[in-house]
Amino acid sequence: MIKRSIYAAVTGMASGLAAPALAASNGADWITPVSDGVTTLTSSIVSIAGAVIGLCIVCFGLWAAMRQRIEWATFWVFFVAGLFITVGPAAITWFIDLMQKKA
């Protein structure tokens, strides 16, 4: 049930971003609507997911302090997730800008 909901959400976001590009006719400016959609999507994802990852790191720190032992594998999972959340949207925006220069 949860997997289906996640798949539906990801499919909905992907189709929402791709719809302007797919609807464009020959020679139409298809990058601008996609760029605007990605900018809006990435800003909302970064703000929400960044807060969630930050809260998880704080809770993990409190949990590790109470147990007086830190599990480095779990810490690195949170660290890499935070890195993907902050660097990923910038990489997507960079790629769209690169495609815009080629078009």
N, C-alpha and C positions, 0 to 999 in steps of 0.2 A: 504494500500500500504506500509506504513512504517512498520507495524507489520510483513508483509510478508518478507520484507528485513531484519529485525532483526532476524526473525526465520531462514531465510536462512543463515545468517552469523553465528549464533550460531550453527546451524546444521553442517555447513561446518567446523567450528573449532572443534566441537566434533568428527566428522568423521575423520578429519585429525589427531587428537590425538589417536583415537581408531584404526585406520587402521593398524599400525604396530602390535598392540596387537592381533587384529583379524586375521592377516595374519600369525602369528607365529604358527609353528607346535608344536607337543608334545615335551616338554622339551626345547623349544627354549627360548633364552633370550629376553623376550618381554618387560621388564621393562626399559632397557636402551634407546630404541628409544622414549618411552613414556616420560621418565624423561627428555630427551633432548628437546623434543617438548614442554613440560610444562615449562621448564626453559626459553626457548626462548619466549614463549607466555606470561608468567607472567612478564618477564622483560619489554616487549613492552607494556603490559597493564598497568603496574605500572607507567611507564614513561609517557604515554599519559594520562591516567585517573588521575594520581596524579596532573599533570599540569592543567587539566581541573577543578578538584575539588578545587585546590588552587586558580585558577582564579575566580571561583564562590564565594569562601569565601571572596576574596578581593573585588569583585564587590558588594557582599552583605554587607560588612562592609561599603563601600562607600555609598551605598543606605541607610543603616540604619543611617549613620552620617548625610546625607542630610535631612532625615525625622526626625532626632533626636529621634528615637525610634527603638529599636531592637526587632525583633520578634524571641523569643527563640525557637519556634517550627521549624522555618526554619533553624535557626542556628544548632539545633541538627540534622536535616536531613543531612546538609552538613558535620557535624562532624562524624556521623555514616557512611556516604558514604566514607569519607576519611579513616575511621578506617577499613572498609571492603576492600578498595583498598590496604591498606598497610598490613593488617594481613591475608587476604584471600590467596594470593599467597604463603605466608610462610606456611600456614596450608596445602595447596595442596602439596607443596614440602615435608613437614613433613610426610604426609600420604603416598606419593610414597616411601620415604625412609623407612618407616615402612613396607610397602609391600615388598620392596627389601630385607629387613632383614629376613622376613618370608620365602621368596622364596628360 
